[in-house]
Amino acid sequence: MTEPMLLRTPTMATASTWIAEHMGDLFRPGSTARVMAGGQQAADAALAASDLAGYAKRRNEVWPVSRRGATGLSAYIRHGLLTLPRVWASAEHAPDSDRKKFRDELLWQEYARHLYARIGRESAKSLRYSIIPRTGDRHLSWPEGMSCVDDSVAELAEHGWITNQQRMWLASHWSVRLGWSWRDGEDLFFQQLLDGSRAANRAGWQWTVGALTGKPYGFSRWQVEKRAPDLCRRCSLRSACPIESWPPDVSPAPRADPDPRLRHDPDPMATTGPLTAQARSDAEPAAQAVWLTAESLGDDDPALAAHPDLPVMFIWDEPLLQQLKLSAHRGVFLAQCLADLAQRREVHIWRGDPRTRWTTLALATTYAPVPGWTERAAAVSVTQVHPWPWLFRPHAGPIQSFTAWRSKIGDVPLQP
């Protein structure tokens, strides 16, 4: 194992070449010219520019882009540049129906985080209904020839983001119609999406294929003509559309053997993390630096905000990135987040294995509700852990469906 390496800090303008120079072996090559900018300033500007008027009616529109009502904030939310409590509060003065729909989508994000925080890597399995691929082949590329699929895949590759409607189309076509493994498709999304997270990405695929509800989402020409009629009109297969009708009826998925934690959390405090800043022990030294992770890169990160004068440490997790092989635009987005932060704070960037003693400084950090954080935090010199900025505090009750989870969280979110 090589020793962790301290790297120079990129600038916003050099983030793309910096990733190619220092991380080229860890990311898949790809264009980054049309990808949204990372960083707190870009996130703040995107939130300020978001207009929720008409959101409820237009959030599922796909093409042309001018018809879309989606806010495009998800990448900033996923990496903690915009916390869910802050985005929730920003919708306060939107029209009633738009505010409700927008906040429902934020609740889905929170549900996915609660689910993943509780069961972790078990979310890679079909949770309530066993969805078994109808073919033994492992397909790792999207089928070609349909404008609705081709354009969505191209947009995903070029921008690192597509609308929720397009995600449902692709996931349904991949798994429900073609019978390919939903886990392979989920991996492809995770590699490309700037907002890719195992929490929201997996929950979305599980819902689409029917692993959560037993009812898969059907994809047909009707949805495309409603949400993106131009795609059908210029499609080479418009006279022989392979999705002209609804998918053929499939046998009901058998019930899975559910993880008992879906009904009850035996250790809700482990799921939630600390409720206030906590020292690991009375003997721990005072924090000398703040350790940031990709889960929380914003100025509102609780550890960062609590220690405004301390330097910031970030380590690119070499073993994990070698395994994931994310697209380069994901790396550039994260590099820009660090470059933007470096305009206001002293930032030190490393490449290596965070489970090694890559720094001797005593670290303050923010709890992250993902299993990888728990494993890595146990191995480094963390002296103080700050609470995760939940929108609603996780409960110990049922979480096997959004509805079951929603019935237990109440109506008043935690205060930012």
Secondary structure, DSSP 8 states (H G I E B T S, - for coil): ----EEE----TTTHHHHHHHHHTTTSB----TTS---SHHHHHHHHHH---TTHHHHTT--SSGGG------HHHHHTTSS-HHHHHHHTTTS-HHHHHHHHHHHHHHHHHHHHHHHHGGGGGS-SSB----S------S---S-HHHHHHHHHHHHHS---HHHHHHHHHIIIIIT---HHHHHHHHHHH-TT--HHHHHHHHHHHHTTTTS------HHHHHHH-HHHHHT-TTTTS-TTSS---------B----GGGT--S-HHHHH--SS-EES-TT-----EEE-BTTB-STT-HHHHH-TTS-EEEEEEHHHHHHH--BHHHHHHHHHHHHHHTTTS-EEEEEE-TTS----S-EEEE--SSHHHHHHHTTTTEEEEE----SS---SS--SSHHHHHHHH-S-----
